[in-house]
């Protein structure tokens, strides 16, 4: 099977690295020639292309790993192989997937996915097959999907090292992702930016601060798109978080130790359940 990954950043680069040695013919598309050359030197792709005009019509599975704003443009201008599967790895789905389905030819299967893995850095240099190991993988299913194709995508996810594969609608995906992925990024950025810088903060931090702020080192272009195109669900998640924060804030102000303890007991129970 010929697989072409479009966009060899952190996620696209991790795909080609994870596919290495799995028995597929893997090709890459990226506007950066140096990135393509490096991926080829690494043995992760057979050949690289700065656009998909030559390779996409011959590809059995196309995985688009571009910014959300670029996915539709790529689909609109591409000529996909009849009977092939087209996928994307964008972190939000509902705002564009209906438009994508309208553009995809009837003889081409569209299966959107979301590998729940990544790095706070951007670019192929920070890609790694290891980020997929034991990570979660989401498949977005719509009513016209072929069940056998869905199963093949599940099988591929398993070969790439993912531990759990879930199938859901684009709207369910965007709702839960607003909480499990986007809200933590909001919190990390807010925590980092709330530093008064009165002290040399780096000299006084421990693992808890490092863990909480790791993702504050953020790709501003990508995450701005993700936040604004999922604002309805993300704002709802922020409001739920603010409600819990207000409960703890009031308990601290009132010296209400029992409420604080109950908050801690509940969070401990929920975290252990994960």
C-alpha positions as CSV (number, residue, x, y, z in Angstrom):
1,X,0.0,0.0,0.0
2,X,1.2,3.5,-0.9
3,X,0.8,6.0,1.9
4,X,1.5,9.7,1.5
5,X,1.8,12.0,4.4
6,X,1.1,15.7,3.6
7,X,2.9,18.1,6.0
8,X,6.0,16.7,7.8
9,X,5.8,18.7,11.0
10,X,5.7,17.1,14.4
11,X,2.6,15.0,13.7
12,X,3.2,14.3,10.0
13,X,6.9,13.6,10.8
14,X,5.9,11.2,13.6
15,X,3.6,9.4,11.1
16,X,6.4,8.7,8.6
17,X,8.8,7.7,11.4
18,X,6.2,5.3,12.9
19,X,5.4,3.9,9.5
20,X,9.1,3.1,8.8
21,X,9.7,-0.6,8.6
22,X,6.0,-1.5,8.6
23,X,6.0,-2.7,5.0
24,X,4.4,0.3,3.3
25,X,5.6,2.5,0.5
26,X,5.7,5.9,2.3
27,X,6.0,9.2,0.6
28,X,6.0,12.8,1.9
29,X,4.7,16.1,0.8
30,X,6.0,19.3,2.3
31,X,6.8,22.8,1.0
32,X,10.2,22.7,2.8
33,X,12.8,20.8,0.6
34,X,15.2,20.4,3.5
35,X,12.6,18.6,5.6
36,X,11.9,16.3,2.7
37,X,15.6,15.6,2.2
38,X,16.0,14.8,5.9
39,X,13.0,12.5,6.0
40,X,14.4,10.7,3.0
41,X,17.9,10.5,4.5
42,X,16.3,9.0,7.6
43,X,14.8,6.3,5.5
44,X,11.2,7.4,6.5
45,X,10.0,8.2,3.0
46,X,10.9,6.8,-0.4
47,X,10.6,10.2,-2.1
48,X,9.5,13.7,-1.2
49,X,7.4,16.2,-3.2
50,X,6.8,19.9,-2.6
51,X,3.2,19.5,-3.8
52,X,1.0,16.4,-4.3
53,X,0.3,16.7,-8.0
54,X,2.5,13.7,-8.9
55,X,2.1,11.3,-6.0
56,X,-1.4,11.8,-4.7
57,X,-3.2,10.3,-7.8
58,X,-1.2,7.1,-7.1
59,X,-1.7,7.0,-3.3
60,X,-3.8,4.4,-1.5
61,X,-3.9,6.4,1.8
62,X,-3.4,10.1,2.1
63,X,-2.8,11.5,5.6
64,X,-3.1,15.3,5.7
65,X,-1.2,16.8,8.6
66,X,-1.6,20.5,7.9
67,X,-3.0,23.5,9.9
68,X,-6.8,23.5,9.9
69,X,-7.0,26.5,7.6
70,X,-5.0,24.6,4.9
71,X,-6.7,21.3,4.9
72,X,-9.7,22.3,2.7
73,X,-7.5,24.0,0.2
74,X,-5.4,20.9,-0.2
75,X,-8.5,18.7,-0.6
76,X,-10.0,21.1,-3.1
77,X,-7.0,21.1,-5.3
78,X,-5.9,17.4,-5.0
79,X,-6.7,14.6,-7.5
80,X,-7.2,11.5,-5.3
81,X,-6.9,7.9,-6.6
82,X,-10.2,6.2,-7.2
83,X,-10.9,3.8,-4.3
84,X,-8.3,5.4,-2.0
85,X,-8.7,6.6,1.5
86,X,-8.1,10.3,2.5
87,X,-7.6,11.2,6.1
88,X,-6.5,14.2,8.2
89,X,-5.0,14.6,11.6
90,X,-6.4,18.0,12.5
91,X,-7.2,18.5,16.2
92,X,-10.7,19.9,15.6
93,X,-13.3,18.4,13.2
94,X,-16.8,19.8,13.2
95,X,-16.1,23.2,11.7
96,X,-14.7,21.8,8.4
97,X,-15.6,18.1,8.0
98,X,-18.9,18.7,6.2
99,X,-17.2,20.9,3.6
100,X,-14.5,18.3,3.2
101,X,-17.0,15.6,2.6
102,X,-18.6,17.7,-0.1
103,X,-15.3,18.1,-1.9
104,X,-14.2,14.4,-1.7
105,X,-15.2,12.4,-4.8
106,X,-17.8,9.6,-4.3
107,X,-15.3,6.9,-5.1
108,X,-12.9,8.1,-2.4
109,X,-13.3,7.3,1.3
110,X,-12.8,10.1,3.8
111,X,-11.8,9.0,7.4
112,X,-10.7,11.8,9.7
113,X,-8.5,10.9,12.6
114,X,-6.9,12.5,15.7
115,X,-3.7,11.0,17.1
116,X,-3.7,12.2,20.7
117,X,0.0,12.8,20.8
118,X,2.5,15.5,20.0
119,X,5.3,17.7,21.2
120,X,5.3,21.3,22.4
121,X,8.0,22.1,19.7
122,X,7.2,22.3,16.0
123,X,8.9,20.9,13.0
124,X,10.2,17.6,11.7
125,X,13.2,17.8,13.9
126,X,11.0,17.1,17.0
127,X,8.9,14.3,15.4
128,X,9.2,10.9,16.9
129,X,7.5,7.5,16.5
130,X,7.7,7.2,20.3
131,X,4.9,9.8,20.8
132,X,2.4,7.3,19.4
133,X,3.3,4.5,21.7
134,X,0.5,3.8,24.1
135,X,-1.3,7.0,23.1
136,X,-5.0,7.4,22.3
137,X,-6.3,7.5,18.8
138,X,-9.7,8.9,17.7
139,X,-11.4,8.0,14.4
140,X,-14.2,10.3,13.2
141,X,-17.0,8.3,11.6
142,X,-19.8,9.7,9.4
143,X,-22.8,7.9,8.1
144,X,-21.4,7.1,4.7
145,X,-18.2,5.5,6.0
146,X,-17.5,1.9,5.0
147,X,-17.1,-0.3,8.1
148,X,-14.3,-2.4,6.6
149,X,-12.3,0.8,5.9
150,X,-12.9,1.9,9.5
151,X,-11.6,-1.4,10.7
152,X,-8.5,-1.1,8.5
153,X,-7.8,2.4,10.0
154,X,-8.1,0.8,13.5
155,X,-5.7,-1.9,12.5
156,X,-3.2,0.7,11.2
157,X,-3.4,2.7,14.5
158,X,-2.5,-0.5,16.3
159,X,0.5,-1.1,14.1
160,X,1.7,2.4,14.8
161,X,1.7,1.8,18.6
162,X,-1.5,3.4,19.8
163,X,-3.1,1.8,22.8
164,X,-6.7,2.9,22.6
165,X,-8.8,3.6,19.5
166,X,-12.2,5.3,19.9
167,X,-14.8,6.0,17.2
168,X,-17.0,9.0,17.6
169,X,-18.8,11.8,15.7
170,X,-17.0,15.1,14.9
171,X,-19.2,17.0,17.4
172,X,-18.5,14.5,20.3
173,X,-14.8,14.7,19.4
174,X,-14.7,18.5,19.6
175,X,-16.6,18.6,22.9
176,X,-14.3,16.2,24.7
177,X,-11.2,17.6,23.1
178,X,-12.1,21.1,24.3
179,X,-11.7,19.6,27.9
180,X,-8.9,17.1,27.6
181,X,-6.6,19.0,25.2
182,X,-7.5,22.6,24.7
183,X,-8.4,23.6,28.3
184,X,-5.1,22.3,29.6
185,X,-3.3,24.5,27.1
186,X,-5.4,27.5,28.2
187,X,-4.5,26.8,31.8
188,X,-0.8,26.3,31.1
189,X,-0.6,29.6,29.2
190,X,-2.5,31.5,31.8
191,X,-0.4,30.1,34.6
192,X,2.8,30.9,32.8
193,X,1.7,34.5,32.0
194,X,0.4,35.1,35.6
195,X,4.0,35.1,36.8
196,X,4.6,38.6,38.3
197,X,8.4,38.0,37.6
198,X,9.2,39.5,40.9
199,X,11.6,36.6,41.5
200,X,13.8,34.5,39.3
201,X,11.1,31.9,39.0
202,X,13.2,29.2,37.4
203,X,15.2,28.9,40.6
204,X,12.1,28.1,42.7
205,X,10.2,25.5,40.7
206,X,9.7,21.8,41.1
207,X,8.2,19.0,39.0
208,X,4.6,20.2,39.5
209,X,5.3,23.5,37.9
210,X,7.3,21.9,35.1
211,X,4.5,19.4,34.4
212,X,1.8,22.0,34.4
213,X,3.6,24.5,32.2
214,X,5.3,22.1,29.7
215,X,2.7,22.8,27.0
216,X,2.9,26.6,27.6
217,X,5.7,26.4,25.1
218,X,3.2,26.6,22.3
219,X,2.8,26.9,18.5
220,X,0.9,30.2,18.5
221,X,-0.4,29.9,14.9
222,X,-1.8,26.4,15.2
223,X,-3.3,26.8,18.6
224,X,-5.0,30.1,17.8
225,X,-6.8,28.3,14.9
226,X,-7.7,25.4,17.2
227,X,-9.1,27.6,19.9
228,X,-11.1,30.0,17.7
229,X,-12.6,27.2,15.5
230,X,-13.8,25.3,18.6
231,X,-14.8,28.3,20.6
232,X,-18.3,27.1,21.6
233,X,-17.1,23.9,23.2
234,X,-13.9,25.5,24.6
235,X,-15.7,28.4,26.3
236,X,-18.1,25.9,27.9
237,X,-15.1,23.9,29.3
238,X,-13.5,27.1,30.6
239,X,-16.8,28.0,32.4
240,X,-16.9,24.6,34.1
241,X,-13.3,25.1,35.1
242,X,-14.0,28.6,36.4
243,X,-16.8,27.2,38.6
244,X,-14.5,24.7,40.3
245,X,-11.8,27.4,40.7
246,X,-14.4,29.7,42.4
247,X,-15.4,26.9,44.8
248,X,-11.8,26.5,45.9
249,X,-11.1,30.3,46.0
250,X,-14.1,30.8,48.3
251,X,-13.1,27.9,50.5
252,X,-9.6,29.4,50.9
253,X,-11.1,32.8,51.6
254,X,-13.5,31.4,54.2
255,X,-10.9,29.1,55.9
256,X,-13.3,26.3,54.9
257,X,-11.0,23.3,55.3
258,X,-13.8,20.7,54.8
259,X,-14.7,22.0,51.4
260,X,-11.1,22.0,50.4
261,X,-10.6,18.4,51.6
262,X,-13.7,17.4,49.7
263,X,-12.3,19.0,46.5
264,X,-9.1,17.1,47.0
265,X,-10.8,13.8,47.7
266,X,-13.0,14.1,44.6
267,X,-10.0,15.0,42.3
268,X,-8.0,12.1,43.7
269,X,-10.8,9.7,43.1
270,X,-11.3,10.9,39.5
271,X,-7.6,10.9,38.8
272,X,-7.2,7.3,40.0
273,X,-10.1,6.3,37.9
274,X,-8.2,7.5,34.7
